[in-house]
Amino acid sequence: MDVANKEFAFAGSLDELKAKGRLVLHGDHRPILVVYDRGRVLALDNRCPHMGFPLQRGSVEDGILTCHWHHARFDLESGCTFDLWADDVPTFPVELRDGQVWVKTTVTHPDPAAHWRRRLTDGLGHDLGLVIGKAVHGQLATDVPPADIVRQLALFGAQNRDGWGVGLTSLTALANLLPMLPDEEAYLALFHGARRVAADCDGQGKPPGCGYAQALAVPLDDSAASGGGRAYSAHRD
């Protein structure tokens, strides 16, 4: 079997897809939804990125796929969501070969760590617990050091609140514990620290020229992860 066929899986005939409107491709890979819409053949992850509901049970109208659980909406072609809390759904390349539909079964973000950093910022900005949790887990899964996540959270807190609050205090305390925690508990510490920072910044604003963010925007290693409170105190005084 050539490389092209190893990367692609047969989903069904084009005639069958036209008749049914959608097919689900199963295998060792993730379940993939193949949709025929207005002359286009499109493929995307069959699991809603919000909470995993099968997207095959959703509805398609005007090129938009709507999940029938929480009504998250996705652009069929790009997979981009119209609802910030849902995240984008991965899409897959499709090839038509002699009336057959073939789908490439692997997909990755060009820069997964950058994707999850951006999603963490989204979650913090809107205080969305599920988005925050997935983004913290995603960064750890791509080998982002916990100290880097602490720095991102501390910078967000410094940039989005007028003054030090309980969120950054909680984050500092939890950061002190990180070197002593197993991986699963380190994730929980980062998640709860992030939630406290997001809640503390909700509806807040930082006036221009405040030095807290600049004090924290320096390379941070594990031994310095808990230094946010001291940096704040120095600039405050």
C-alpha positions as CSV (number, residue, x, y, z in Angstrom):
1,M,0.0,0.0,0.0
2,D,1.4,3.4,-0.9
3,V,1.9,6.3,1.5
4,A,-1.2,8.2,0.2
5,N,-3.5,5.2,1.0
6,K,-1.9,4.7,4.4
7,E,-2.7,8.3,5.3
8,F,-6.3,8.2,3.9
9,A,-9.2,5.9,4.7
10,F,-12.2,5.0,2.5
11,A,-15.4,6.6,3.8
12,G,-17.9,5.4,1.2
13,S,-19.0,6.2,-2.3
14,L,-19.9,9.7,-3.4
15,D,-23.4,8.5,-4.4
16,E,-24.0,7.1,-0.9
17,L,-22.8,10.3,0.7
18,K,-25.1,12.4,-1.5
19,A,-28.1,10.2,-0.7
20,K,-27.5,10.1,3.1
21,G,-26.0,13.6,3.5
22,R,-23.5,12.4,6.0
23,L,-21.4,9.4,6.9
24,V,-19.3,8.5,10.0
25,L,-15.9,7.0,9.4
26,H,-14.7,4.7,12.3
27,G,-11.4,3.0,12.9
28,D,-8.3,3.2,15.0
29,H,-8.4,7.0,14.5
30,R,-11.0,9.4,16.0
31,P,-14.5,9.1,14.6
32,I,-14.8,11.4,11.5
33,L,-18.0,13.0,10.2
34,V,-18.1,13.3,6.4
35,V,-20.8,15.7,5.1
36,Y,-22.1,16.5,1.7
37,D,-23.2,20.1,1.6
38,R,-24.1,22.2,-1.4
39,G,-21.8,20.3,-3.7
40,R,-18.9,20.1,-1.2
41,V,-17.5,17.1,0.6
42,L,-16.2,18.1,4.0
43,A,-14.8,16.1,6.9
44,L,-14.5,17.0,10.6
45,D,-14.1,15.4,14.0
46,N,-17.4,13.8,14.9
47,R,-17.0,14.8,18.6
48,C,-18.2,18.2,19.6
49,P,-15.1,20.0,21.1
50,H,-17.4,21.4,23.8
51,M,-18.4,18.2,25.6
52,G,-18.0,15.4,23.1
53,F,-21.6,15.0,21.7
54,P,-21.7,13.2,18.3
55,L,-22.0,15.9,15.7
56,Q,-23.6,13.5,13.3
57,R,-26.8,14.1,15.3
58,G,-26.6,17.9,14.6
59,S,-28.1,19.9,11.8
60,V,-26.6,21.6,8.8
61,E,-27.9,24.8,7.4
62,D,-26.1,27.4,5.2
63,G,-22.8,25.8,5.7
64,I,-23.1,25.8,9.5
65,L,-23.2,22.7,11.6
66,T,-25.1,23.0,14.9
67,C,-24.5,20.5,17.7
68,H,-27.9,19.5,19.2
69,W,-26.7,19.3,22.8
70,H,-25.6,22.8,23.7
71,H,-26.2,24.3,20.2
72,A,-22.5,25.1,19.5
73,R,-22.1,26.2,15.9
74,F,-19.3,25.4,13.5
75,D,-18.3,26.5,10.0
76,L,-18.3,23.3,8.1
77,E,-15.3,24.2,5.9
78,S,-12.9,25.6,8.4
79,G,-14.2,24.0,11.6
80,C,-14.1,27.4,13.3
81,T,-16.7,27.9,16.0
82,F,-19.1,30.8,16.3
83,D,-19.3,30.3,20.1
84,L,-16.1,31.0,22.1
85,W,-16.9,28.4,24.8
86,A,-17.0,25.5,22.3
87,D,-13.5,25.6,20.7
88,D,-12.9,24.9,17.0
89,V,-13.5,21.4,15.7
90,P,-10.6,19.7,13.8
91,T,-11.2,19.2,10.0
92,F,-9.6,16.6,7.7
93,P,-8.5,16.7,4.1
94,V,-10.8,14.9,1.6
95,E,-10.0,13.3,-1.8
96,L,-12.5,12.1,-4.4
97,R,-11.1,9.1,-6.3
98,D,-13.2,7.6,-9.1
99,G,-16.5,8.3,-7.3
100,Q,-15.1,7.2,-3.9
101,V,-14.6,9.5,-0.8
102,W,-11.2,9.2,0.9
103,V,-10.4,11.1,4.1
104,K,-7.0,11.8,5.7
105,T,-7.3,10.5,9.3
106,T,-4.6,12.5,11.0
107,V,-4.7,16.1,11.9
108,T,-2.6,18.3,14.2
109,H,-2.5,22.0,15.0
110,P,0.6,23.6,13.4
111,D,1.7,24.8,16.8
112,P,-0.4,23.0,19.5
113,A,1.3,24.9,22.4
114,A,0.4,28.2,20.9
115,H,-3.1,27.1,20.2
116,W,-3.6,26.1,23.9
117,R,-2.0,29.3,25.1
118,R,-4.5,31.3,23.0
119,R,-7.4,29.2,24.3
120,L,-6.2,29.8,27.9
121,T,-6.3,33.5,27.3
122,D,-9.8,33.2,25.8
123,G,-11.0,31.1,28.8
124,L,-9.5,33.5,31.3
125,G,-10.9,36.5,29.6
126,H,-14.5,35.2,29.7
127,D,-14.1,33.1,32.9
128,L,-15.0,29.8,31.1
129,G,-14.0,26.9,33.4
130,L,-14.2,24.2,30.8
131,V,-12.1,26.2,28.3
132,I,-9.5,27.0,31.0
133,G,-9.4,23.3,32.1
134,K,-8.9,22.0,28.5
135,A,-6.3,24.7,27.8
136,V,-4.2,24.0,30.9
137,H,-4.4,20.2,30.1
138,G,-3.5,20.9,26.5
139,Q,-0.4,22.9,27.4
140,L,0.8,20.3,29.8
141,A,0.2,17.6,27.2
142,T,2.5,19.5,24.8
143,D,5.2,19.6,27.4
144,V,4.8,23.3,28.3
145,P,6.6,23.7,31.7
146,P,4.2,24.4,34.6
147,A,6.2,27.5,35.4
148,D,5.4,28.9,31.9
149,I,1.7,28.4,32.6
150,V,2.0,30.2,36.0
151,R,3.7,33.1,34.2
152,Q,0.9,33.3,31.7
153,L,-1.7,33.3,34.5
154,A,0.2,35.9,36.5
155,L,0.6,38.2,33.5
156,F,-3.1,37.9,32.8
157,G,-4.0,38.8,36.4
158,A,-1.6,41.7,36.4
159,Q,-2.8,43.1,33.1
160,N,-6.5,42.7,33.8
161,R,-7.0,43.9,37.4
162,D,-6.4,47.2,39.1
163,G,-4.2,45.9,42.0
164,W,-3.3,42.6,43.6
165,G,-6.3,40.4,44.5
166,V,-7.1,37.1,46.0
167,G,-6.7,35.4,42.6
168,L,-3.0,36.2,42.3
169,T,-2.6,35.3,46.0
170,S,-4.1,31.9,45.4
171,L,-2.0,31.4,42.3
172,T,1.2,32.3,44.2
173,A,0.3,29.8,47.0
174,L,-0.5,27.0,44.5
175,A,2.7,27.8,42.5
176,N,4.7,27.2,45.7
177,L,3.3,23.7,45.9
178,L,3.9,22.7,42.2
179,P,7.4,21.2,42.7
180,M,6.0,18.8,45.4
181,L,2.9,17.6,43.5
182,P,2.5,14.6,41.2
183,D,1.4,15.4,37.6
184,E,-2.4,14.9,38.2
185,E,-2.4,17.2,41.3
186,A,-0.1,19.7,39.5
187,Y,-2.8,20.0,36.8
188,L,-5.5,20.6,39.5
189,A,-3.4,23.3,41.2
190,L,-2.9,25.1,37.9
191,F,-6.6,24.8,37.0
192,H,-7.8,26.1,40.3
193,G,-5.2,28.9,40.3
194,A,-6.4,29.9,36.8
195,R,-10.0,29.8,37.8
196,R,-9.3,32.1,40.8
197,V,-7.4,34.5,38.6
198,A,-10.2,34.6,36.0
199,A,-12.9,35.2,38.6
200,D,-10.8,37.9,40.3
201,C,-10.3,39.7,37.0
202,D,-13.9,39.4,35.8
203,G,-15.3,42.9,35.3
204,Q,-12.0,44.5,36.4
205,G,-9.6,46.7,34.5
206,K,-6.0,47.8,34.9
207,P,-5.1,51.5,34.3
208,P,-2.4,52.2,31.7
209,G,1.2,52.4,33.0
210,C,0.9,50.0,35.9
211,G,4.1,48.1,36.4
212,Y,2.9,44.7,37.7
213,A,2.8,43.1,34.3
214,Q,6.3,44.4,33.4
215,A,7.6,43.0,36.7
216,L,6.3,39.6,35.8
217,A,7.2,39.6,32.1
218,V,10.6,38.1,32.7
219,P,11.9,34.6,32.2
220,L,10.5,32.4,35.0
221,D,11.9,29.1,36.1
222,D,10.3,26.6,38.5
223,S,12.2,28.1,41.5
224,A,10.8,31.6,40.6
225,A,7.2,30.6,39.8
226,S,6.0,31.9,43.1
227,G,7.7,35.2,43.0
228,G,4.8,37.2,41.7
229,G,3.8,38.3,45.2
230,R,7.2,39.6,45.9
231,A,7.5,41.4,42.5
232,Y,4.1,43.0,43.2
233,S,5.2,44.2,46.6
234,A,8.4,45.7,45.3
235,H,6.6,47.7,42.7
236,R,3.7,48.7,45.1
237,D,6.2,50.0,47.6
